[in-house]
Amino acid sequence: MPSTKSRLSETSPKAETLRQELVSLAIRTTIVVILTWAVLYLFESVLAQQLGITDLHIHISGTVATIAISFVLITTIRRLIHRSIP
């Protein structure tokens, strides 16, 4: 029986592809989250007062954005894992 260290060093090409896809997904998700919060912050500081939008509306929008990003991320990870399992 091979040791844990040797099993981890001998990854299959499919596992390596999955790892690369997950890293790419993590990077894209981080960028989307940063952009979403930056846009919400800029919207709150520049346009919200002129349009009569309160802090409650901004917080609700942030929560909805967080939930939407989470669902998309969960669905994408599940699809990647199901595709990688034979």
C-alpha positions in Angstrom: 0.0 0.0 0.0 1.6 3.3 -1.1 2.0 6.0 1.5 -0.1 9.1 1.5 2.8 11.3 0.3 3.3 9.1 -2.8 -0.4 8.9 -3.5 -0.7 12.7 -3.4 2.3 13.2 -5.6 1.0 10.8 -8.3 -2.1 12.7 -9.4 -3.9 11.7 -12.6 -4.3 14.1 -15.5 -8.0 14.3 -14.8 -7.4 15.3 -11.2 -4.8 17.9 -12.3 -7.3 19.3 -14.8 -9.9 19.5 -12.0 -7.5 21.3 -9.8 -6.7 23.8 -12.5 -10.4 24.4 -13.2 -11.1 24.9 -9.5 -8.2 27.4 -9.2 -9.4 29.3 -12.2 -12.9 29.3 -10.7 -11.6 30.6 -7.4 -9.8 33.5 -9.2 -12.8 34.4 -11.3 -15.1 34.3 -8.3 -12.7 36.5 -6.3 -12.7 39.0 -9.1 -16.5 39.0 -9.4 -17.0 39.4 -5.7 -14.5 42.4 -5.6 -16.2 44.0 -8.6 -19.7 43.5 -7.2 -18.8 45.1 -3.8 -16.9 47.9 -5.5 -19.9 48.7 -7.7 -22.3 48.6 -4.7 -20.0 50.9 -2.8 -19.7 53.4 -5.6 -23.4 53.3 -6.3 -24.1 53.9 -2.6 -21.6 56.8 -2.4 -22.4 58.5 -5.7 -26.0 57.8 -6.8 -27.9 56.5 -3.9 -28.5 59.9 -2.2 -29.6 61.5 -5.4 -32.1 58.7 -6.2 -33.4 58.5 -2.6 -32.1 54.9 -2.0 -31.6 54.2 1.7 -28.9 52.1 3.4 -31.5 49.3 3.8 -31.9 49.0 0.0 -28.1 48.9 -0.4 -27.8 46.1 2.2 -30.6 44.1 0.7 -28.8 44.5 -2.7 -25.6 43.3 -1.2 -27.3 40.3 0.4 -29.0 39.3 -2.9 -25.7 39.6 -4.8 -24.0 37.5 -2.2 -26.7 34.8 -2.4 -26.7 34.8 -6.2 -22.9 34.5 -6.4 -23.0 31.7 -3.8 -25.6 29.7 -5.8 -23.7 30.1 -9.0 -20.5 29.0 -7.3 -22.1 26.0 -5.7 -23.7 24.9 -9.0 -20.4 25.4 -10.9 -18.4 23.4 -8.4 -21.0 20.6 -8.5 -20.9 20.5 -12.3 -17.1 20.4 -12.3 -17.0 17.5 -9.8 -19.7 15.5 -11.6 -17.9 16.0 -14.9 -14.6 14.7 -13.4 -16.2 11.6 -11.8 -16.2 8.7 -14.3 
